[in-house]
């Protein structure tokens, strides 16, 4: 009886697979779940698709402008972000490296069948334009409508043949799903508060999957969660208090940095910018780009001037692109920006946020930047005040720095102290 029932179920499953358009191949891995010298035989496209929606929160800070600000929405994605391959956990490889290399080969092979080559990116856009009126702060909720084609990769090995299901992101276009407008002149307004309210707004629609994908495809760099969760700091990998009379590891690129003892006996790293800016860099003892940098900064003298924490420097000319958090004591602003190789602040096309507060000469402020993937967060005296997500290519490096600026605001003097760097846990 049980044998007949088992045969009936097997025949029924086989029939379902045939009717659904899938030709089942034998699965020898059920008895010997190990791939030895796998070879990709062919990629089979199904011609069927699943669609889903991915949300992106897009703030436009236009509080300080008297004209309308217009931003065109687009995003770039890599081949790895566009391919989702399912590998049965029962299938074993000789080592994690062999599995990783095999997945890379599969990604490249699938991409080749869709006209992609390794190392290239695709720009998704539908001509969507966002507007911010003068002295306004709108936060747009963008819904990216994505279309994934299903298929499978046939893999041949010494011990049999296996089918690996995949999904390929064939197209994506943005639509405006919600707009929250905030009054820049309202009492207690800040960009960080507005963003937090927008992310937690109960009226914001929840993204839907149609149908649900299992497993979900690899997230792109634009995913924003509906609530701000605190990142967990890992090991402290660098600390400098300047009490030993040195700035260990830092390379001064230009300007004057001097360790001085203040009236209370504390040692600080001082820049006295009389005729030029000051800039120093440090290569961290890690290959990770996910870390937190904290420093105490005080403007000692000068009516104007800016002091910076710089992270993720990459090579460029005449400037090294990076992400920066800087304080403008005179204007009362903290700015979180991306700088280009042409030395410009990419406020319109790059990562950008700012925060208005009261800053005073002669007062220590603790600034901290946290970087994890495409998102950068900024803290003032332990409080999260800004966060921004890179809309383009994410800068990645283990080079950080401190600096002061600018020539047209001289003279000014800044003190740096207690520079610390932690890794951020995955």
Secondary structure, DSSP 8 states (H G I E B T S, - for coil): -HHHHHHHHHHHHHHHHHHTT------GGGTS-B-SS-EEEEEEEEEEEEEEEEEEEEEEEETT-SS-EEEE--EEEEHHHHEEE---TT-B-SSHHHHHHHHHHHHHHHHHHTT--TT-EEEE----EEEE-TTEEEEEEEEEEEEEEEEEEEEEETTEEEEEEEEEEEEEEEEEEEEEEEETTSTT--HHHHHHHHHT-TTS----EES--SS-----TT---SS-----EEEEEEEE-STTS--TT-EEEES-EEEEE-TTS-EEEEEEESSS-EEEEEE-SSS-S-EEEEEEEEEEE-SS-EEEEEES----SSS--EEEEEEETTTTEEEEEEE-TTS-B-TTTS-EEEEE----TT--EEEEEEEETTEEEEEETTEEEEEEE-SSS----SEEEEEEE-GGG-SEEEEEEEEEEEEE--
